[in-house]
């Protein structure tokens, strides 16, 4: 399984950065290879992606979400992947966003992308484009402030 960790510092307050990240349906505006995301309910999304000419559809479940701290997810089917986005207040107007992702490459295209570092490069580019997206707008397009606890959180 391939994994990657990338970060970007965004010139915006943590509340605005977190709120924008929770607008999953806006991801195609700054994420390469993401064609569509539909928010099905508070913890489920449906994704359509295109990577190296291969289109995939999958559902993902948000496994943990805490305002201005983190959003974690796992895919419900192939391709298998999971990750967490964390938000760190650097000062009143600057926020660090860190993406940690684990992917299980499926097929030749994903295996090549994993081995050549393309996935890490793509995540870095997506974070850079997210930074440009929110800094250019000057404000978030919406936000969801609910909490989602890990299923094993009280055990």
N, C-alpha and C positions, 0 to 999 in steps of 0.2 A: 504494500500500500504506500503510495506517495504522500508526502506531507509537505506543507509549505507554511511559512509565517512571513507576513509582510506588514509594514506600518506606513502611515502617512499622517502628517500634521496638517490639520485643517484650520484655516483662519475663520473660525466661527465658534460661538459658545456651545458648550457640550449639549445643552437642551436642544438647540436647532439641529446639531449634527445627529444626535440620537433620533430625534423625531423624523428626520429625513430618511435615515436608514430603515425605519419601520414602514416606509412606503414602498413595499416590495414591488408593486406594479410599476414603479418608476425605474427599476433596475435596467430595463433594456435601453434607457437613455444614456447610460454610462458604462454598462457591462458588455464587453465584447463577447459575442457568441450567445447572448441571452436574447431570444426573440420575443418571449412573452412570459409573464408571470401573472397568475390569477390567484388572488387571496380567496380561499374557499371558506375559511372561518378564522377565528382568532389564532389557531395554532397550525393550520394546514394551508399549503400553497401548491399550485400546479405549475410546473416549469416546462418551457419548450426551449431547447438549446440547439445550436449548430456549432459543431467543432470539427474542423478539418473536413468539411463537407458532409458530416454525419449528423443528422437531426435526431434528437432524443427527446422524449417526454417522460417526466417522472413527477411524483408527488414527494413533498418533504414535510416533515413535522418539526415545528418549533418546540424544542425540548426544555428550553429555559430562556426567560426574558425578564430583565429587570431594568427599569428606566435609568438611563444615563450610565449603565454599567456594562450590560452584555446582552447579546442575542445568540443563542446556540440552536443548531438544527441537525437533523439527520435525514437522509433520504429514506423513503419507504420502500424503494425497489432499486433495480439496477438503473444507472450505474451507482454503486455504493459510494457514499461520501458523507462526511459530517464536518462540522466546523463551529467556530465561535468567533464573533466579532466583539471586541471589547473597546470601551470608550474611556479615555483618561483625560480629565480636565488638566490642562497645562497652565492656564490662567483664565481670566474672564472672557477672553476672545479667541482662545486657541485650544484645540482638542486633538489628541492623538487617537487615531483609529487603527486597531491592530486586527488583522485577519489571520486566523489559524485554521487550516483546512487539511483534512485527511481524505484522499481519494483513492479508490480502487480502480485502476484503469481497466477498461473493458474494450477489447478489440485492438486492432493494430494501431489505429489513429491515436487513441488515448495512451497506449503504451509508449509510442514514440514521443508524444507530447510530454509524458511524465519523465522519460529518460533524458530528454534534451533540455529540460528546464523550462519548457514552454508554459506549463501550468503556473509555475512561480512567476514567470514574466507576465502572464495574463492577469494574475491576481494583483500584481504591482501596478499594472496599467489600469485595471478597474478601480483601484483605490485612488490613483492619480486623477482619473476622470471623475470620480465621485467628489473629490476635493474641488476640482474645477466647476462641477455642476452646482454645488451648494455655494461656493464663494461667488460665482457669477450671479446667481439668483439673489443672494443676500439674505435669504430666509428659507425655511423649510416649506414644502408643499403640503404638509399635513403631519400627523403623528399619532401613534397609538401608545398610550402610557400604561397599559395593563401589565400585570406580573404573570409570568408562567414559571412554576417551580418544576425542577427536575422530578421525574416520576419517583425516584428513590430518595427524595429530600426528607424525609421524616422517618426514615427506617433506621 
